[in-house]
């Protein structure tokens, strides 16, 4: 039995076969806010199976993914073994805000996609952003995606089911729902919950760190009620 989110993501889980759907939706919209070209270095926080790397490695100078899951990183490294501009780094399960393995690197784009809801507190989010700042330069962009700002789990499920229906994948959606409901994911969620930070919380975080950021009006993921923030250094 996995007792917390870090343990959950380090092992095999129900999202192994489903993350790509939400990511495909995200990728079709994100280039409106961050564009990729061969001069740019990109950092992917919580890179998972490497969906972002799969999609843009040929469009950027370098892309670095960091994740607590050694399993994801091993698989991602194997996929990209012939791509010398793609790197995957292991984060410590007990010190996952330590990015010292990236010391000396600077990134033009940093993407944190569907990760922060698994953090433990507002203080951890503050520390994440504080720890990322040394890896940015003037003009760098940090994109924080899929942020939960209100308690709306049931409504989110309904809205996602509608999106899958529009895409002609309702059977897949129903199957995923039941797999999650009767799985370790449900138990870990029940015991740990999600980190919910209101829009006011986010404004306070940005103000405390002296960062210039704003909410993106357009939704970037299948979760209609979640928010996305673009920070420009």
LUMFI-315021 format. One line per 2 residues: number of its first residue (from 1); their letters; for each residue y, z, x of N, C-alpha, C. Coordinates in Angstrom, 3 decimals. Layout:
# residues N
NUM = a = Y:Z:X:Y:Z:X:Y:Z:X; ... $
END
This chain:
# residues 233
1 = xx = -1.199:0.000:0.839:0.000:0.000:0.000:1.251:0.000:0.876; 2.170:-0.899:0.581:3.432:-0.965:1.309:4.438:-0.051:0.608 $
3 = xx = 5.161:0.752:1.390:6.003:1.786:0.813:7.486:1.423:0.753; 7.909:0.433:1.523:9.326:0.066:1.502:9.454:-1.441:1.697 $
5 = xx = 10.696:-1.933:1.605:10.911:-3.377:1.670:10.571:-3.957:3.042; 10.823:-3.203:4.099:10.501:-3.720:5.431:9.007:-3.964:5.561 $
7 = xx = 8.205:-3.006:5.116:6.749:-3.170:5.156:6.314:-4.336:4.280; 6.954:-4.478:3.124:6.594:-5.568:2.209:6.791:-6.922:2.866 $
9 = xx = 7.950:-7.130:3.470:8.252:-8.442:4.036:7.495:-8.721:5.327; 7.016:-7.679:5.990:6.251:-7.891:7.217:4.818:-8.346:6.932 $
11 = xx = 4.340:-8.135:5.712:2.985:-8.536:5.356:2.967:-9.751:4.454; 1.794:-10.246:4.145:1.676:-11.347:3.201:2.188:-10.889:1.843 $
13 = xx = 2.873:-11.782:1.139:3.456:-11.381:-0.132:3.536:-12.560:-1.093; 3.922:-12.254:-2.318:3.916:-13.234:-3.398:4.978:-14.307:-3.251 $
15 = xx = 5.922:-14.118:-2.340:6.993:-15.099:-2.175:6.666:-16.174:-1.146; 5.551:-16.026:-0.471:5.193:-17.012:0.553:5.188:-18.431:0.003 $
17 = xx = 4.799:-18.575:-1.275:4.673:-19.913:-1.860:5.815:-20.257:-2.811; 6.840:-19.406:-2.872:7.875:-19.665:-3.881:9.303:-19.659:-3.361 $
19 = xx = 9.530:-19.180:-2.155:10.899:-19.109:-1.627:11.573:-20.471:-1.567; 10.778:-21.514:-1.337:11.361:-22.834:-1.116:12.115:-23.360:-2.330 $
21 = xx = 11.740:-22.916:-3.545:12.406:-23.409:-4.755:13.866:-22.945:-4.783; 14.077:-21.643:-4.583:15.437:-21.110:-4.573:16.220:-21.655:-3.389 $
23 = xx = 15.554:-21.828:-2.254:16.248:-22.325:-1.079:16.694:-23.773:-1.254; 15.860:-24.588:-1.875:16.228:-25.982:-2.117:17.485:-26.059:-2.976 $
25 = xx = 17.543:-25.206:-3.991:18.720:-25.117:-4.859:19.950:-24.724:-4.022; 19.765:-23.728:-3.170:20.845:-23.246:-2.306:21.341:-24.342:-1.377 $
27 = xx = 20.423:-25.037:-0.728:20.800:-26.044:0.257:21.557:-27.205:-0.370; 21.266:-27.509:-1.630:21.954:-28.616:-2.293:23.414:-28.286:-2.588 $
29 = xx = 23.793:-27.013:-2.473:25.158:-26.592:-2.800:25.947:-26.025:-1.629; 25.242:-25.493:-0.628:25.927:-24.745:0.414:26.803:-25.632:1.302 $
31 = xx = 26.450:-26.904:1.441:27.221:-27.772:2.336:28.640:-28.045:1.832; 28.921:-27.616:0.628:30.288:-27.710:0.114:31.186:-26.679:0.810 $
33 = xx = 30.556:-25.635:1.363:31.314:-24.527:1.949:31.123:-24.411:3.459; 29.981:-24.847:3.955:29.756:-24.916:5.404:29.092:-26.252:5.700 $
35 = xx = 29.658:-26.994:6.633:29.080:-28.289:6.997:28.423:-28.167:8.355; 27.364:-28.919:8.543:26.593:-28.843:9.777:26.794:-30.109:10.605 $
37 = xx = 26.996:-29.915:11.915:27.066:-31.071:12.816:26.535:-30.672:14.191; 26.365:-31.634:15.052:25.673:-31.433:16.313:26.430:-30.577:17.324 $
39 = xx = 27.644:-30.193:16.984:28.401:-29.342:17.905:28.270:-27.856:17.555; 27.598:-27.554:16.445:27.600:-26.189:15.919:26.355:-25.392:16.284 $
41 = xx = 26.562:-24.082:16.478:25.476:-23.125:16.646:25.397:-22.269:15.393; 24.189:-22.098:14.868:23.981:-21.422:13.583:23.053:-20.231:13.771 $
43 = xx = 23.367:-19.129:13.080:22.514:-17.936:13.067:22.045:-17.689:11.639; 20.741:-17.507:11.487:20.107:-17.299:10.183:19.529:-15.885:10.150 $
45 = xx = 20.195:-14.969:9.433:19.743:-13.583:9.336:18.711:-13.468:8.208; 17.508:-13.009:8.549:16.427:-12.961:7.562:15.865:-14.352:7.348 $
47 = xx = 15.454:-14.985:8.441:15.071:-16.403:8.392:13.744:-16.665:7.694; 12.916:-15.627:7.518:11.668:-15.806:6.777:10.808:-16.923:7.345 $
49 = xx = 10.273:-17.787:6.465:9.405:-18.882:6.925:10.140:-19.995:7.664; 11.473:-19.917:7.718:12.235:-20.924:8.457:12.699:-22.105:7.631 $
51 = xx = 12.984:-21.880:6.345:13.411:-22.994:5.487:14.735:-23.608:5.962; 15.684:-22.769:6.370:16.969:-23.306:6.835:16.762:-24.108:8.114 $
53 = xx = 15.959:-23.579:9.016:15.680:-24.272:10.271:15.000:-25.617:10.016; 14.048:-25.628:9.079:13.360:-26.878:8.742:14.347:-27.946:8.285 $
55 = xx = 15.376:-27.512:7.588:16.294:-28.449:6.932:17.416:-28.960:7.831; 17.848:-28.141:8.798:19.057:-28.542:9.524:18.904:-28.599:11.038 $
57 = xx = 17.711:-28.351:11.584:17.578:-28.294:13.046:18.067:-29.577:13.716; 17.906:-30.708:13.042:18.295:-31.995:13.616:19.777:-32.294:13.413 $
59 = xx = 20.476:-31.406:12.706:21.894:-31.631:12.417:22.813:-30.747:13.253; 22.259:-29.757:13.989:23.087:-28.787:14.696:22.719:-28.741:16.172 $
61 = xx = 23.574:-28.084:16.956:23.300:-27.933:18.389:22.147:-26.962:18.613; 22.295:-25.745:18.051:21.243:-24.731:18.108:21.195:-23.979:16.795 $
63 = xx = 20.008:-23.495:16.438:19.888:-22.584:15.316:18.933:-21.463:15.702; 19.364:-20.235:15.468:18.585:-19.045:15.783:18.263:-18.298:14.486 $
65 = xx = 17.000:-17.993:14.284:16.576:-17.197:13.142:16.117:-15.828:13.609; 16.456:-14.790:12.851:15.985:-13.433:13.164:15.331:-12.847:11.920 $
67 = xx = 14.217:-12.150:12.114:13.494:-11.599:10.974:12.621:-10.433:11.431; 12.362:-9.512:10.494:11.490:-8.369:10.798:10.019:-8.752:10.740 $
69 = xx = 9.714:-9.899:10.175:8.324:-10.310:10.002:7.833:-11.113:11.206; 6.965:-10.507:12.009:6.380:-11.227:13.131:5.526:-12.388:12.628 $
71 = xx = 4.912:-12.222:11.477:4.071:-13.280:10.894:4.904:-14.514:10.574; 6.033:-14.315:9.906:6.916:-15.445:9.616:7.386:-16.110:10.911 $
73 = xx = 7.788:-15.288:11.890:8.308:-15.840:13.131:7.257:-16.633:13.899; 6.025:-16.142:13.935:4.951:-16.870:14.618:4.729:-18.238:13.976 $
75 = xx = 4.668:-18.249:12.654:4.464:-19.518:11.945:5.642:-20.466:12.149; 6.853:-19.912:12.105:8.049:-20.741:12.266:8.134:-21.303:13.683 $
77 = xx = 7.790:-20.496:14.671:7.794:-20.992:16.053:6.799:-22.133:16.227; 5.653:-22.012:15.599:4.645:-23.061:15.709:5.157:-24.362:15.096 $
79 = xx = 5.822:-24.250:13.937:6.369:-25.451:13.289:7.391:-26.148:14.173; 8.158:-25.358:14.916:9.280:-25.912:15.670:9.032:-25.905:17.182 $
81 = xx = 7.783:-25.887:17.590:7.472:-25.810:19.014:7.983:-27.020:19.790; 8.196:-28.117:19.099:8.694:-29.326:19.776:10.190:-29.515:19.599 $
83 = xx = 10.871:-28.489:19.096:12.319:-28.571:18.865:13.008:-27.545:19.766; 13.491:-27.945:20.916:14.048:-27.003:21.901:15.346:-26.333:21.493 $
85 = xx = 15.936:-26.752:20.382:17.190:-26.131:19.925:16.966:-25.120:18.803; 15.699:-24.775:18.537:15.368:-23.828:17.463:14.719:-22.591:18.073 $
87 = xx = 15.228:-21.411:17.693:14.750:-20.155:18.270:14.516:-19.135:17.157; 13.456:-18.357:17.284:13.172:-17.283:16.334:13.008:-15.978:17.100 $
89 = xx = 13.673:-14.934:16.617:13.688:-13.645:17.292:13.148:-12.558:16.363; 12.361:-11.647:16.953:11.802:-10.538:16.182:12.802:-9.400:16.085 $
91 = xx = 13.051:-8.937:14.854:13.850:-7.738:14.641:12.926:-6.534:14.537; 13.366:-5.418:15.077:12.587:-4.189:14.973:12.539:-3.717:13.527 $
93 = xx = 11.374:-3.271:13.086:11.231:-2.773:11.718:12.036:-1.500:11.493; 12.321:-0.769:12.572:13.061:0.489:12.445:14.492:0.379:12.968 $
95 = xx = 14.841:-0.765:13.540:16.186:-0.957:14.105:16.630:-2.390:13.835; 16.572:-2.787:12.564:16.769:-4.195:12.213:18.226:-4.635:12.192 $
97 = xx = 19.138:-3.740:12.545:20.542:-4.126:12.676:20.939:-4.272:14.145; 19.946:-4.241:15.010:20.160:-4.395:16.448:19.909:-5.851:16.832 $
99 = xx = 20.981:-6.550:17.183:20.879:-7.972:17.530:21.105:-8.209:19.024; 20.710:-7.232:19.840:20.967:-7.331:21.278:20.253:-8.518:21.916 $
101 = xx = 19.189:-9.021:21.277:18.486:-10.188:21.824:19.371:-11.436:21.810; 20.492:-11.362:21.097:21.403:-12.506:21.004:22.621:-12.349:21.908 $
103 = xx = 22.661:-11.294:22.696:23.830:-11.023:23.543:24.220:-12.251:24.362; 25.521:-12.532:24.356:26.036:-13.678:25.091:26.154:-14.931:24.246 $
105 = xx = 25.565:-14.913:23.046:25.616:-16.069:22.157:26.840:-15.991:21.249; 27.351:-17.151:20.872:28.412:-17.260:19.886:27.959:-18.261:18.823 $
107 = xx = 28.283:-17.951:17.562:27.827:-18.797:16.459:29.007:-19.248:15.607; 28.954:-20.505:15.215:29.988:-21.071:14.354:29.719:-20.750:12.889 $
109 = xx = 28.437:-20.648:12.536:28.038:-20.350:11.161:26.954:-19.284:11.188; 27.139:-18.238:10.390:26.111:-17.201:10.219:25.784:-17.127:8.731 $
111 = xx = 24.522:-17.273:8.405:24.095:-17.252:7.000:23.163:-16.062:6.772; 23.496:-15.266:5.765:22.663:-14.140:5.350:22.254:-14.413:3.910 $
113 = xx = 21.062:-14.960:3.751:20.638:-15.479:2.455:19.560:-14.591:1.812; 19.901:-13.986:0.678:18.948:-13.211:-0.122:18.273:-12.119:0.698 $
115 = xx = 19.089:-11.361:1.428:18.583:-10.309:2.309:19.166:-8.942:1.971; 20.447:-8.914:1.653:21.156:-7.643:1.594:20.708:-6.733:0.453 $
117 = xx = 20.062:-7.274:-0.574:19.569:-6.422:-1.647:18.442:-5.501:-1.179; 17.872:-5.798:0.000:16.782:-4.983:0.528:17.272:-3.944:1.532 $
119 = xx = 18.570:-3.915:1.806:19.130:-2.890:2.674:19.186:-1.561:1.914; 19.347:-0.493:2.668:19.246:0.844:2.060:20.576:1.360:1.517 $
121 = xx = 21.678:0.897:2.082:22.956:1.508:1.705:24.132:0.603:2.045; 25.273:0.964:1.503:26.524:0.290:1.820:26.848:0.427:3.297 $
123 = xx = 26.519:1.578:3.879:26.777:1.793:5.303:25.991:0.810:6.170; 24.763:0.472:5.755:23.988:-0.505:6.511:24.645:-1.883:6.466 $
125 = xx = 25.205:-2.238:5.325:25.895:-3.524:5.213:27.123:-3.542:6.117; 27.866:-2.449:6.120:29.015:-2.324:7.017:28.592:-2.506:8.476 $
127 = xx = 27.494:-1.858:8.843:27.021:-1.939:10.224:26.545:-3.349:10.557; 25.899:-4.005:9.591:25.477:-5.395:9.812:26.672:-6.252:10.191 $
129 = xx = 27.704:-6.226:9.370:28.867:-7.071:9.615:29.567:-6.681:10.917; 29.653:-5.392:11.178:30.270:-4.925:12.418:29.487:-5.433:13.622 $
131 = xx = 28.150:-5.401:13.521:27.307:-5.844:14.640:27.318:-7.359:14.825; 27.648:-8.093:13.758:27.688:-9.548:13.857:29.001:-10.061:14.452 $
133 = xx = 30.048:-9.286:14.328:31.368:-9.756:14.745:31.445:-10.193:16.219; 30.737:-9.512:17.158:30.800:-9.975:18.558:30.190:-11.353:18.777 $
135 = xx = 29.425:-11.836:17.810:28.776:-13.143:17.961:29.569:-14.267:17.307; 30.782:-13.947:16.870:31.632:-14.955:16.228:32.797:-15.324:17.132 $
137 = xx = 33.439:-16.422:16.789:34.650:-16.853:17.475:35.693:-17.180:16.408; 36.885:-17.469:16.818:37.921:-17.868:15.868:37.464:-19.141:15.155 $
139 = xx = 37.435:-19.100:13.837:36.986:-20.243:13.060:35.549:-20.134:12.581; 34.801:-19.134:13.082:33.425:-18.935:12.617:33.411:-18.573:11.139 $
141 = xx = 32.315:-18.921:10.479:32.139:-18.591:9.067:30.865:-17.778:8.885; 30.967:-16.728:8.064:29.804:-15.920:7.682:29.619:-16.068:6.187 $
143 = xx = 28.442:-16.495:5.779:28.142:-16.697:4.366:27.120:-15.663:3.920; 27.523:-14.804:2.994:26.648:-13.774:2.435:26.218:-14.232:1.052 $
145 = xx = 24.921:-14.437:0.861:24.446:-15.099:-0.357:23.494:-14.235:-1.179; 23.535:-14.458:-2.484:22.589:-13.840:-3.413:22.810:-12.336:-3.514 $
147 = xx = 24.056:-11.921:-3.613:24.408:-10.503:-3.642:24.314:-9.953:-5.065; 23.626:-8.838:-5.224:23.507:-8.205:-6.532:24.706:-7.284:-6.731 $
149 = xx = 25.513:-7.579:-7.740:26.721:-6.785:-7.985:26.646:-6.007:-9.298; 25.569:-6.208:-10.040:25.385:-5.475:-11.294:23.904:-5.374:-11.614 $
151 = xx = 23.557:-4.375:-12.411:22.164:-4.175:-12.804:21.844:-5.130:-13.948; 20.999:-6.126:-13.692:20.726:-7.124:-14.732:19.387:-7.806:-14.502 $
153 = xx = 18.365:-7.031:-14.148:17.064:-7.593:-13.771:16.455:-8.444:-14.882; 16.466:-7.935:-16.117:15.839:-8.675:-17.214:16.585:-9.979:-17.482 $
155 = xx = 17.906:-9.932:-17.489:18.700:-11.128:-17.724:18.484:-12.155:-16.615; 18.334:-11.675:-15.383:18.077:-12.589:-14.267:16.760:-13.322:-14.463 $
157 = xx = 15.746:-12.605:-14.909:14.434:-13.221:-15.133:14.543:-14.329:-16.169; 15.234:-14.054:-17.267:15.407:-15.050:-18.327:16.145:-16.269:-17.803 $
159 = xx = 17.209:-16.043:-17.048:18.011:-17.150:-16.533:17.226:-18.003:-15.531; 16.415:-17.353:-14.704:15.597:-18.110:-13.756:14.555:-18.932:-14.503 $
161 = xx = 13.964:-18.352:-15.534:12.985:-19.084:-16.335:13.631:-20.333:-16.940; 14.886:-20.215:-17.366:15.612:-21.354:-17.936:15.813:-22.429:-16.875 $
163 = xx = 16.166:-22.007:-15.656:16.369:-22.970:-14.569:15.070:-23.702:-14.243; 13.967:-22.974:-14.222:12.677:-23.609:-13.972:12.317:-24.567:-15.100 $
165 = xx = 12.645:-24.178:-16.313:12.381:-25.045:-17.466:13.146:-26.353:-17.330; 14.411:-26.255:-16.917:15.227:-27.453:-16.714:14.610:-28.359:-15.649 $
167 = xx = 13.979:-27.716:-14.668:13.386:-28.474:-13.567:11.956:-28.915:-13.884; 11.500:-28.607:-15.104:10.149:-28.990:-15.502:9.068:-28.168:-14.833 $
169 = xx = 9.392:-26.920:-14.447:8.435:-26.081:-13.728:8.179:-24.761:-14.455; 8.137:-24.787:-15.763:7.990:-23.556:-16.525:6.643:-22.887:-16.272 $
171 = xx = 5.583:-23.668:-16.117:4.261:-23.080:-15.866:4.265:-22.339:-14.532; 4.901:-22.961:-13.551:5.016:-22.327:-12.241:5.802:-21.025:-12.356 $
173 = xx = 6.891:-21.030:-13.135:7.736:-19.847:-13.284:6.975:-18.712:-13.953; 6.238:-19.032:-15.003:5.458:-18.012:-15.713:4.401:-17.425:-14.786 $
175 = xx = 3.777:-18.301:-13.996:2.762:-17.856:-13.053:3.359:-16.899:-12.023; 4.535:-17.242:-11.492:5.194:-16.395:-10.512:5.569:-15.052:-11.122 $
177 = xx = 6.086:-15.080:-12.347:6.485:-13.844:-13.021:5.305:-12.877:-13.121; 4.157:-13.363:-13.543:2.997:-12.492:-13.694:2.458:-12.036:-12.345 $
179 = xx = 2.546:-12.904:-11.323:2.100:-12.490:-9.996:2.967:-11.357:-9.469; 4.269:-11.443:-9.718:5.176:-10.403:-9.246:5.011:-9.111:-10.036 $
181 = xx = 4.829:-9.256:-11.335:4.736:-8.063:-12.198:3.513:-7.221:-11.864; 2.439:-7.871:-11.493:1.206:-7.135:-11.222:0.852:-7.230:-9.733 $
183 = xx = 1.835:-6.888:-8.903:1.658:-7.008:-7.471:2.340:-5.840:-6.761; 2.198:-5.805:-5.436:2.853:-4.768:-4.647:4.374:-4.881:-4.734 $
185 = xx = 4.865:-6.102:-4.952:6.303:-6.292:-5.081:6.874:-5.401:-6.183; 6.216:-5.395:-7.312:6.702:-4.601:-8.454:6.718:-3.119:-8.102 $
187 = xx = 5.680:-2.644:-7.416:5.604:-1.232:-7.077:6.655:-0.850:-6.040; 6.848:-1.727:-5.043:7.871:-1.444:-4.030:9.257:-1.446:-4.664 $
189 = xx = 9.497:-2.392:-5.559:10.779:-2.446:-6.262:10.988:-1.191:-7.116; 9.928:-0.754:-7.786:10.012:0.429:-8.626:10.367:1.665:-7.799 $
191 = xx = 9.811:1.744:-6.593:10.020:2.915:-5.749:11.321:2.860:-4.951; 11.770:1.653:-4.615:12.928:1.522:-3.727:14.146:0.885:-4.383 $
193 = xx = 13.911:0.081:-5.416:15.014:-0.589:-6.076:15.692:-1.620:-5.182; 16.804:-2.162:-5.684:17.639:-3.080:-4.916:18.957:-2.396:-4.589 $
195 = xx = 19.575:-2.824:-3.504:20.915:-2.354:-3.197:21.899:-3.133:-4.067; 22.657:-2.420:-4.874:23.659:-3.034:-5.744:25.044:-2.601:-5.277 $
197 = xx = 25.846:-3.562:-4.861:27.225:-3.301:-4.464:28.140:-4.093:-5.380; 29.066:-3.420:-6.043:29.972:-4.084:-6.962:30.959:-4.961:-6.205 $
199 = xx = 31.669:-5.792:-6.952:32.689:-6.624:-6.315:33.735:-5.753:-5.621; 34.053:-4.607:-6.226:35.010:-3.686:-5.601:34.451:-3.122:-4.303 $
201 = xx = 33.154:-2.811:-4.288:32.514:-2.343:-3.056:32.686:-3.368:-1.943; 32.472:-4.625:-2.283:32.579:-5.685:-1.276:34.008:-5.837:-0.782 $
203 = xx = 34.960:-5.726:-1.673:36.357:-5.812:-1.256:36.692:-4.676:-0.299; 36.147:-3.482:-0.561:36.387:-2.336:0.306:35.738:-2.534:1.675 $
205 = xx = 34.536:-3.098:1.697:33.843:-3.367:2.957:34.651:-4.334:3.813; 35.091:-5.432:3.206:35.861:-6.431:3.948:37.180:-5.848:4.446 $
207 = xx = 37.835:-5.057:3.597:39.103:-4.447:3.978:38.908:-3.463:5.126; 37.848:-2.671:5.055:37.591:-1.672:6.095:37.368:-2.317:7.452 $
209 = xx = 36.750:-3.509:7.459:36.459:-4.199:8.710:37.551:-5.199:9.095; 38.561:-5.335:8.237:39.640:-6.266:8.525:39.205:-7.715:8.469 $
211 = xx = 38.271:-8.016:7.584:37.730:-9.372:7.474:38.350:-10.105:6.292; 38.550:-11.390:6.478:39.090:-12.239:5.426:37.933:-12.939:4.723 $
213 = xx = 37.661:-12.531:3.501:36.545:-13.123:2.759:36.871:-13.239:1.287; 36.167:-14.135:0.620:36.398:-14.332:-0.815:35.095:-14.712:-1.506 $
215 = xx = 35.023:-14.391:-2.789:33.863:-14.762:-3.587:33.912:-16.251:-3.909; 32.778:-16.889:-3.808:32.654:-18.297:-4.176:32.399:-18.373:-5.674 $
217 = xx = 33.171:-19.179:-6.374:33.041:-19.248:-7.826:31.744:-19.922:-8.256; 31.343:-20.937:-7.519:30.131:-21.669:-7.863:28.894:-20.856:-7.495 $
219 = xx = 27.862:-20.902:-8.325:26.623:-20.212:-7.960:25.878:-21.050:-6.924; 25.281:-20.356:-5.949:24.588:-21.038:-4.871:23.077:-20.868:-4.932 $
221 = xx = 22.614:-19.977:-5.812:21.175:-19.749:-5.938:20.795:-19.763:-7.411; 19.502:-19.648:-7.681:19.015:-19.649:-9.061:19.432:-18.394:-9.815 $
223 = xx = 19.859:-17.372:-9.091:20.285:-16.129:-9.726:21.744:-16.253:-10.150; 21.952:-16.598:-11.383:23.286:-16.925:-11.896:24.258:-15.760:-11.783 $
225 = xx = 23.779:-14.540:-11.923:24.661:-13.372:-11.951:24.960:-12.804:-10.565; 24.283:-13.316:-9.572:24.537:-12.832:-8.223:25.737:-13.555:-7.610 $
227 = xx = 26.339:-12.927:-6.625:27.561:-13.447:-6.030:27.332:-13.907:-4.591; 28.289:-14.669:-4.103:28.252:-15.179:-2.734:29.639:-15.025:-2.144 $
229 = xx = 29.692:-14.629:-0.884:30.969:-14.393:-0.213:31.061:-15.240:1.047; 32.186:-15.892:1.220:32.459:-16.652:2.444:33.514:-15.911:3.243 $
231 = xx = 33.141:-15.540:4.462:34.057:-14.852:5.390:34.472:-15.849:6.463; 35.759:-15.959:6.697:36.274:-16.856:7.722:36.964:-16.044:8.810 $
233 = x = 36.492:-16.193:10.026:36.998:-15.394:11.133:38.297:-15.994:11.695 $
END
